[in-house]
Amino acid sequence: MPMLSFKVTAAEAENIRARARREKHSLSEYLRRSALPVARRGRVRLVRAKHTGALIFQPAADAVPLNSAQVRALLADFP
């Protein structure tokens, strides 16, 4: 998988890391979601299903339903 890198000040780096922690994402996931429109458009989060306890995708209340392309983008780096 290709890797991108860029330079930021120490303060900017801490700000980015703090935002990633606040949103409970890895740094890579936070940057991907910030940079790629598909990831933002879906506004999906993982939640535990009440009945099964499984992790499931839950869109924001005002989000349009997910389509197959959005699901593939969200799962692109799934282990």
N, C-alpha and C positions, 0 to 999 in steps of 0.2 A: 504494500500500500504506500503511495507517495506520502512524503512528509513535508509540511510547510513550516517555515520559521520566520519570525520577524522580531525586530528590536523595539523595546519599550523602556521607559524609565523605570526605576525601582518603584516609584509611587504608582505608576500605571499598572505595573505587574501585580502589586498588592491589591489594587482596586479590582482588577480582573479576577484574581483568585478569590477575593472576598465575594464578588458577585456570583461566581460559580458555586462557592460553598452555600451561599444564601439560597440559591435555586436548587441545591442538592444535586448538582451535576459535576462530573469530572471536568477538568479544565478543557480537555479536548471537546467534550460534548457541548459545553457552554459556548466555546468559540464557534463550533459548527452551527449550532442553533442561532447564534448571533449573525453569522455570515451567510447562511443559506436560507433563502426564502421558503423553501418547502418545509423545512423543520419548524419555522415560526408559524407558517400558515395553519398547520395542523393543531397547534397549541394542545398537545397531548401530554398527559402525565400518567405515570404508573400508579395504580391503586390496588389494594387487596379486595378481591371479590368477597362480598358478605357471606355468601353461601359455601364457597369452595376454599377460600383463602388463597386462591391463585392470584398472581399478579396479572392485571389486565390494563389495557389502554383506556383512558377516560378522557374524552375531549372536553374543553371548556364549554360552559352552557351555551355560549353564543357562537361556537365554532361550527363550521359546515361539516357534514359527515366526512369521514376519512374515505379516500379512494385507494385503490391498489398501489398506485405509484407512491403515495405518501407513506403507506405501510412499508413498502420496500425501502424507502429512504430512511425511515426510522430504524429498520432492522439491518441496515447495510453493514454496520460494524458489530452486530450481535455475535458473541462468541460461539 
